[in-house]
Amino acid sequence: MNHETAVRTAGPRTGRPVLVDASGPRLPAVDRARIRPRYRAILAVDIEGSTARTDPVKAELRRTLYRLLEEAFNRAGIGERYREEYVDRGDGALVLVQPFDEVPKTLLLHPAVPILSALLAEYNAAQSIASGGDRRIRIRVVVHAGEVHNDGHGNFGEALDIACRLLDSPQAKSALRRTRAPLVLIVSEDIYHSIVRHGYEGIRADSYVPLVRLEVPGRSHQGWLYDATAPYRHPTLTTWTRRLRAVRPVLTGR
């Protein structure tokens, strides 16, 4: 008796209809609860010129990147309990931060990214170009937020698509090539409008410039680049200047 016949004859004995699949073992059904959307802050990084390095150098740079990321997050107050495990991207990493009151998205822009930049600069300053290859690390960083899904095999969703497309855009790569800084920061349109433009502590809205526009399903999406060389306009001074101009006619009677 073959397998298909055995399955067919088992049906009447149990009183239940039996589906026959002669192509192989049946895959388990996907638990719908596992692919429900979960809101996450998203930070992704990518090492410049990784493909030009030898595999032993890549391994060394990967270890260093993960160590510096961990130190930057901990110094910024985004401890391990607030983060999911790092998702490896080969020449970079994806970090998902869970939504807690103790870790608002502002912490990613300040102080986490500036701390990471300082750590990279310190590390790079201690490196010399040896015969084994360049050990210096320069990275692109993107910050976004949105709904993320996980089906047991990995994370996916439109929010991650947007973050990765911003990170890998030719404009982002070109921006890193044009600067001597160890990293460039790109933020999504959602982060710019919900966080950056409000000028929270340590975040200079006038230092962000439009970089790239993506076309995602049904929507055009703008990415913004942090430009550390942008001129600084003190918001408090500007506010008080406007207020003084408004009340001057009342004070002078004119």
Beta strands, then each sheet from edge to edge (+ up, - down):
strand 1: 38-47
strand 2: 87-88
strand 3: 92-97
strand 4: 139-150
strand 5: 155-156
strand 6: 183-188
strand 7: 208-216
strand 8: 219-226
sheet 1: 2+ 3- 1+ 4- 5+
sheet 2: 2+ 3- 1+ 4- 6- 8+ 7-
end
